[in-house]
């Protein structure tokens, strides 16, 4: 082997090491996402506090409320519950899809059946479905208090809800087309 061949071989080894190091850095950068998931967990705690506050207010005022006010109070609690479920779904499936398998839940009897099975496409569909449900609840609450609801705001709420519905349908259709193309 002459000096030139040895020099080229060393150069190839170094470029392979650089590539390997870069790929390792990129692969491990997924752990940065944990900051976002911890933030969502903290948001879930804040939402739980807001739920308790809403429940206490509802519990203290439901005796003197009209039927529409009562239903609006219940819908506000359902709204926060759906939002909490959405946060859990995003936290679990996002973490498992993009960071790491949640080892603590692997052998747990309480492990949700869907955990580990919701891929990114499924997460998008569940996310838009939850947004449609949340929007629908807010729209229903506005209809229940129609006498105090600004009609212009109500029109915008209906339009935005319809955009969410159409978006959900388009997501579902695009997912169906993608599945059929894979087969």
C-alpha positions in Angstrom: 0.0 0.0 0.0 1.4 3.4 -0.9 1.2 6.6 1.1 -1.7 8.0 -1.1 -3.9 4.9 -0.6 -3.4 5.0 3.2 -4.2 8.8 3.2 -7.5 8.1 1.3 -8.4 5.2 3.7 -7.9 7.4 6.7 -9.9 10.1 5.1 -12.8 7.7 4.4 -12.6 6.5 8.1 -12.9 10.1 9.3 -15.8 11.0 7.0 -17.6 7.8 8.2 -17.0 8.9 11.9 -18.3 12.4 11.2 -21.4 11.0 9.5 -22.0 8.5 12.3 -21.5 11.3 14.9 -23.9 13.6 13.0 -26.5 10.9 12.7 -26.2 10.1 16.4 -26.7 13.8 17.2 -29.8 14.0 14.9 -31.2 10.7 16.3 -30.8 11.9 19.9 -32.2 15.3 19.2 -35.7 13.7 19.5 -35.2 14.0 23.3 -35.6 17.7 22.9 -39.3 17.0 22.4 -39.6 15.9 26.0 -39.6 19.6 26.9 -42.8 20.0 24.9 -44.4 16.9 26.4 -43.6 18.0 30.0 -45.1 21.3 29.1 -48.3 19.5 28.0 -48.3 17.5 31.3 -48.1 20.8 33.2 -50.9 22.2 31.0 -53.0 19.1 32.0 -52.4 20.0 35.7 -53.5 23.6 35.1 -56.6 22.3 33.2 -57.4 20.0 36.1 -57.3 23.0 38.4 -59.5 24.9 36.0 -61.9 21.9 35.9 -62.2 21.9 39.7 -62.8 25.7 39.7 -65.5 25.3 37.1 -67.1 22.4 38.9 -67.2 24.3 42.2 -68.8 27.3 40.5 -71.3 24.9 38.8 -72.0 23.1 42.0 -72.7 26.4 43.9 -74.9 27.9 41.2 -76.9 25.1 39.6 -79.8 25.4 42.1 -80.6 28.9 40.8 -79.8 28.4 37.1 -82.1 28.0 34.2 -82.1 24.8 32.2 -80.0 26.4 29.5 -77.5 27.6 32.1 -77.4 24.2 33.7 -76.7 22.5 30.3 -74.1 25.1 29.5 -72.4 24.3 32.9 -72.4 20.6 32.1 -71.1 21.3 28.6 -68.2 23.3 30.0 -67.2 20.4 32.2 -67.5 18.0 29.2 -65.4 20.5 27.2 -62.6 20.5 29.7 -62.7 16.7 30.0 -62.5 16.2 26.2 -59.6 18.7 26.1 -57.8 16.7 28.9 -58.4 13.5 26.9 -56.9 15.1 23.9 -53.8 16.2 25.8 -53.3 12.7 27.1 -53.7 11.3 23.6 -51.1 13.8 22.2 -48.7 13.3 25.1 -48.8 9.5 24.9 -48.9 8.9 21.2 -46.6 11.8 20.4 -44.0 10.7 22.9 -44.2 7.0 21.8 -44.1 7.9 18.0 -41.3 10.5 18.2 -39.2 10.0 21.3 -39.4 6.6 23.0 -41.6 3.8 24.1 -43.1 4.5 27.6 -41.5 1.7 29.5 -43.4 2.4 32.7 -46.6 1.5 31.0 -45.4 -1.6 29.1 -46.4 -4.2 31.8 -49.1 -2.1 33.5 -52.6 -3.5 33.8 -53.8 0.1 33.4 -52.1 0.6 30.0 -54.7 2.0 27.6 -55.5 -0.4 24.8 -54.8 2.2 22.1 -51.4 3.2 23.5 -48.6 2.3 21.2 -51.0 1.7 18.3 -51.8 5.3 17.3 -49.5 6.4 14.6 -49.0 9.9 13.3 -51.8 9.6 10.8 -54.2 8.3 13.5 -53.1 11.0 15.8 -54.0 13.7 13.2 -57.5 12.1 12.7 -58.1 11.9 16.5 -56.8 15.4 16.9 -59.1 16.9 14.3 -62.0 14.8 15.6 -61.5 16.2 19.1 -61.3 19.7 17.8 -64.6 19.2 15.9 -66.1 17.9 19.2 -64.8 20.8 21.2 -66.0 23.3 18.6 -69.4 21.6 18.5 -69.7 21.8 22.3 -68.9 25.5 22.2 -71.4 26.0 19.4 -74.1 24.2 21.3 -73.4 26.3 24.4 -73.8 29.4 22.3 -77.1 28.1 20.9 -78.3 27.4 24.4 -77.7 31.0 25.3 -78.9 32.4 22.0 -80.6 35.4 23.6 -77.2 36.7 25.0 -75.0 35.5 22.1 -73.8 38.0 19.6 -75.3 36.9 16.2 -72.1 38.0 14.3 -70.0 35.9 16.7 -72.4 33.0 16.2 -72.0 33.2 12.5 -68.2 33.1 12.8 -68.5 30.1 15.2 -70.7 28.2 12.7 -68.2 29.0 9.9 -65.2 27.9 11.9 -67.0 24.7 13.0 -67.8 23.9 9.4 -64.1 24.5 8.4 -63.1 22.0 11.1 -65.7 19.5 9.9 -64.6 19.8 6.3 -60.9 19.6 7.3 -61.7 16.4 9.3 -63.5 14.8 6.4 -60.6 15.8 4.0 -58.1 14.3 6.5 -60.1 11.1 6.7 -60.4 10.8 2.9 -56.7 11.5 2.3 -55.9 8.8 4.9 -58.2 6.4 3.2 -56.6 7.1 -0.2 -53.1 6.6 1.3 -54.1 3.2 2.8 -55.6 2.0 -0.5 -52.4 3.1 -2.4 -50.2 1.1 0.0 -52.2 -2.1 -0.8 
